[in-house]
Amino acid sequence: MLNIGIAGLGRMGQRHAEQLALRTRGARLVAACSPLVAERTWARERLGVTALYDEFGALLRDANVQAVAIATPTTLHAEQAIAALEAGKHVFCEKPLALDVASCERVEAVARKHPQLVAMVGFVRRFDAHYQEAKAQVDAGCIGKPFLIRSQSCDKNDPDGFFVRFAPTSGGIFLDCSVHDIVVARWMLGGQPKAQRVFASGTIALHPGLADCGDVDNGLAIVEFEGGARAQFYASRTFAHGFEASTEIIGTAGSASVGLGAHRDRVQSRDAAGVHHAVLADFIERFDDAFQREMAAFVGACKGEAPVPLTLSDATEATRIGVAITKSLHSGQVEVVI
């Protein structure tokens, strides 16, 4: 069994904690860390965790912890990942790895000093069975050579504006949402191509409070990759019906798509009001199985059973592109990716 401690017990942290404690074969959740008493109480009462800490350093000093899952605020990810690696712990870190490229590169440099340790960032769509099937079709040449990606991450509107309160530390809509699409696009295009130039635009449709931190609730971006491939990304916080994450891969001999329509299932009803189908509530419902496969892949890599499926370099490039897109949003100009 791999003994794992988790840092951060908010929305994503609780999701990962339940995954590790209840659903991940070969793993055991032995410790949890949060500065909030209520969250530590939840871990004890809901999951039976008895080693509870209010400070990250204390979690790292627990000799029983072999690996750490980091689900804290994004601004803490890089420093905590570095501290965990230097403490001799395997690291799983929620996306993005950091909000700036320099911090990502520092994590990579420390990880290279500890090659015996696994360091992986959670880009969950890489573990979704439907995305993996589309990737297999692309790799098999079914659509010819892929040259254009259209991908979107669109959340159901939250009238309470949770993400407005989160916006000052999120890095903006592209680093928070489109980072998933960036990783998928480079994966689907093959060879992990480097981005060269980006252009972004956005608008505030429903949440004016985002203007205070230079963010938008709907954004569009175009990315030009080396070799001629292109990608178009759309991110939204304001969908009325539910959550939609979809990707279309266009090639020289066809195309493949994943997730169009936000269908919860295959049942469709018809009545005088129209044609209807149930929709997905949020990303947790959509990627439930993928979260399970993601953590299983991390545990397997830590135990030496399989290679790490994602590299820190993937995370760094996602941040590099996301930062350039955000800069373009603010400047209104085409930005070179550096």
N, C-alpha and C positions, 0 to 999 in steps of 0.2 A: 504494500500500500504506500502511496505517496502522501505524505502529510503536508497539507496546505493551510496557510493562513490567509485571510482576506483583509484588505485595508479598504475601508469605505463601505458603508451599508445603506446607501441611498437607493434610488430606483434601480440602477444597474447593479450595484453591489449586492442588494438582496437577491436579485435574479441569479447572479453568479454563485452566491452563497448557497442558495437552494439547489442549484445545479450540482455543486460539488458535494453537498451533504447527502443528497437524496438520489441523484441520477447518474453520477459519473463513476463508472466501474474502475476500480484500482486506485481511487483517491479517497482521502479522508479529510474532512474539514476539522481541523484541530484547534484553530485560533481565529479570532476576529478582532479588528481594531476600528474604533470610531470615537471621535471626541464627544459624541452625543450619548447620554445615558439611555435614552429610549431605544436607540439602535442596538446598543450592546444588550439591552434587555430582550429585544426581539431575537437576537442570535441565540441567547441562552434558552429562552422559552420555546421558540419555534424550532430550533435546530439542535438544541442540546449542547451547544458549544460552551465550554467552561473556562477556557483560557481567553480572557477578554482584556483588551488593552485600550487605553485612551490616547496612546502616543505611538507613532509608527516605529520609533527606535526600540521601544519595548517589545513590539512584535518581532522585530529582527533579532533581538537577543534571545528569543525563545529557541532553545536548542532542538526542540521537538519539531519545529517548522522547517521543512525542506524546500518548500516553494511558496511564493507569495503571489496572490492575485490582487492587482491594484485597480480599484474602481473608485478612486477619489476624484476630486475636481481636476480638470485637465491641467491646470496650472501647476499641479504637484507631481504629475506623472513622471517627468524626466528625472527629477531629483530623487524621487522615491525608487525608481527603477535602478538608478545608479547605486543608491545606498543598499538595496537588496542584493544586487550582484556582488558588491564589495563585501557583503556579509555572508556570501557563499550560498545564496538562495536562487533557485530557478525563478524566473519572472514571467508572469502573464500580465499584460497591461492593457486596459481598455483603450480604445482609440480616442483621439489621435495621440501619438506618442508625446508630442509637444506642440506648442503653437508657434514655434520658430525653428528654423533649420539647424541653427547652431546647437540648440539643446538636443535635438535628435542625433546629431553627429557626435555629441559628447557621450550619449548612451551607447552608440555603436562602438566608440573607442574603448569604453570600459568593458563592453561585452567581448571585444576581441582579446582582452587580457584574461578572460575567464572562459575559454573555449569549452570547458567541461560543463558549463551551465547553459540552460535553454533560456532564451529571451524571445518572447513572441507577443505581438500586438494583435488584439482581437478585431479583425475585420471579418465579421461573421458571414458575409455573403459568399466568401470563398468556400464556406462549408455547407452551403445550402445545396440540396440534392438537385434542384432544378438548374441552378447556375452551373453546377458541375456537369450536368448533362449537356447544357449548351456549350460549355467549354470543350467537352469531348467531341461534339459535332464540329466545332470550329477546328480543333486539332486534326480531325479526320479528313479535313478538306471539303466538308459537305457544302460550305457556302463560298468556296474559293478562298481568296486571300482577303481577310478582313481589313477594311480601310476606314470605316466610320462607326463610331459608337454613339448612340443616343441613350442617355441614362438619367433617371430621376429618383429623387428621394423626397417624398411629399407626406408631411404629417397632417393628420386631422386637426382642424382648428381647435385651439384650446381657449375658450373665452376668458378663462381666468388668467391667461398670459404667463404661464409658468416659465416659458422660454424667454419672455421679456426680462424677467428677473434674473435669468441665467445668462442672458446675452453679454453682460460686461466681462464675463470670464470664459465665454464659450469659444472665442476666436472668430465669431461670425458664422453666418448660415453655411458658407462654403466649407469651412474647416470642421464644422459640427456635423453637417449633413452630407455634403457632396464628397467628402473624403472617402466615403464608401464607394461612390461611383468612380472616383479617380482610380482607386485600387482595382476595381473590376475592369475598367477600361484598359489599363496597362496589361492586365492578365489576359483578357480576351484578345488583344491585338498580338500577343506573342512577343517574346523577347524583351519584355519590360522596357519599351521605348522611352527615351527621355523626352520631356516636354520642352519646346523651344519658345513659343509665344502663347499668350493667353489674352482674352478680352472678356470682360464681365459687365453686366448691367443688372439692375434690380429695382424693385419698387416696394413701397409699403402700402399694402392693400387694406389691412385691418388693424394693425397694431402700431400706432404712432409713437409709442414709447421706445421703440427700437431706434428711432432717430438719434436719441441721446448718446448712443454708443456707435453710431455709424453703421448700424446693421439694417437689414431689410427682411421682410417676411416672404418675399418671392425673388429668386435670383436666377439668372441665366449666365452661362459661361461657355465659351468656345476655346478649346485647347488644340494647338497645332503640335504634333509630335514629329520627331525626326523620322525620315523615311516617307513622309507624306500623309500618314494617317491623321485623322481628326476625331475629336470627341465634342459632343454637345451635352452639357449638364443642366438640369433644371432642379431647383430645390424650392420647396414651399412649406410654409407653416400653416396654411389657411384652407386646406381642402375641407369641403363641407361634409363629405360622405364617409371618409375613413382614411386609412393609410395606404399609400401606393409606393412601392419600390419596383421599378421596372427597368429593363435594359433591352435595347435592340442592337444587334451586331450585324452590320451590313458588309457583305463581301462581294467579290467580283462575280460570284456565281449563285448568289442567293443571300438569305438573311436568316437570323435566328433571334427569337425574342423570349424574354422571361418576365413573368409577372404582370403582363398587360391586363388592365381591367380591375385589379384589386379583388378578385373573386375569393371569397372565403371557401366556397365549395363549388360543385358542378351543378347544383340545383338552381333552376331558373323558373320563375312563376310569371304568368301573364294574367292580367285582368283589365278592367275598363280604364284603369289609371295608367297602364303601360306594362312594360316588361321589366322584371326586377330580379336581382340576385343579392344575396347577403354579401356584405363587404367586411374587410379586415379592420379591426379596431385600431391596432397599433403595430409597431415593429416587433414587439415581443410575441404577439400571436403569429405574425407572418413567419418569423424565423425561429420558432420554438425548437424544431428539430435541429436546426443549424447551430444554435447555441450549445446543444448537447454534443454534437459532433465536434464543434470547436474545442470545447474543454477536454473531450476525450483525446483529441489530437495533441493538445498541450501535454496532458498527463502521459500519453504514450511516448512523446518525444523526451520528456524528463526521465522516463524509465528506460530509455534507449531502445524502445521497440520500433520506432519509426523516425525518419528525419523530420526536422521542423518544417512545416508546410509553408510558413511565411517568414521572411527575413526582416530584420530591422531596417534594412535598406529599402524594402517596400514601404515601410512606414515613413521613413525619411523623405522619400520621393513624393509620397502623398501630401506630406506637410509642405514640401517645397512648392508643389503645384498649387495647393490650397492657399498658401500665403500670397503667391503671385496673382491668383484670381481675386483675392480680397483686395490686394493693392490696386488692381485694375478697376474694381468696383468703386473704390474711393477716388481714383484719379480720373476715371472716364477715358483712359488711354489704353492702347495695347501695351502689355508689359512683357518684357523678356524674362524668361525663367532662368534664374541664376542660383 
